[in-house]
């Protein structure tokens, strides 16, 4: 396991979570995360703080980081293969 790639996968997942659009279910719950939602915010009542109504699914986050890790590993292997063939 390459810890630099795991770290990059985690940060890419965090950045994608804020850049990609949220999913809205039932008109009151927002879901954040790509490809699996891992943050749920219930915004049903006006006097409730969104921070206090936030729920985090750590398994969803780990699944997303694992998917992103696999994508980065594949991209790294393709890049190394192309670079190796180009220098010959």
N, C-alpha and C positions, 0 to 999 in steps of 0.2 A: 504494500500500500504506500502510495506516495502522498505524504502529508501536505506538501505544497499544493498538489492538485485537489486534495480534499478541502483545504482552506479556500482555494479559488472557487471550488464548486459551491461552498457555503455562501461566500460573498456574492457570487453571481445569483444564487437563489434569492438572497435577501434583496438585491437590487431589482431583480425581475418582479418580485412581489409588489414593489411599490410602483414600478413602471407599467406593468400590464393592468388592464382593467379588472375591477373587482366583479365577482358574481353576486347578484342580488337574488335572494330567495325569500319568498313570502312578503316581499316589500319591506321587511324589517331586519333581515340578517344579511350581512356582507361576508363574503368568503374571499380570503386572500391566499394566493399561492399558485405556483405553476410547477408541474401539471396537476398536482393533487393539492387542494386547499388545506392549509394547516392553521390558519388564523380565522376565527369566527368572531364577528362583532355583532351583537344584538343592539339595534338602534331603534327599538320600538317606542320607548317612552321619551318624552321631551326632557324631563328632569334627570334622566340617567346619563352619567358620563360614559362615553364610548370606551374609555380605558377600563372602567370598572365592569363593563359588560363583555370584555374580551376573553375568549377562550383559545388556548393554544393546543394543538394536537402534535406532540413531539414525534409520534410515529410517521405522520404525514411529512413533517420536516425532514426526518431521516431518509424517508423514501425519495423525496425530491432531491436531496443532496446526493443520494446514491445514483439516481438517474443522471444527474448532472455530472457526477464523477465518471460514469461510464462514457458519456458523450465526450468529455474532455480527454479521457484516455484514448478513445478512438481517433479523435482529431489529432492528438499528439503523435500517435503511431502513423497516421497518414502523412502528417507533416514531415516526420523523420524519414519515412520511406521516399517521399518526393525529393527531399533535400539530399538524401544519400544518392539517389539516381541522377540528380542534377549535377553533382560534383564529379561524377565519373568521367 
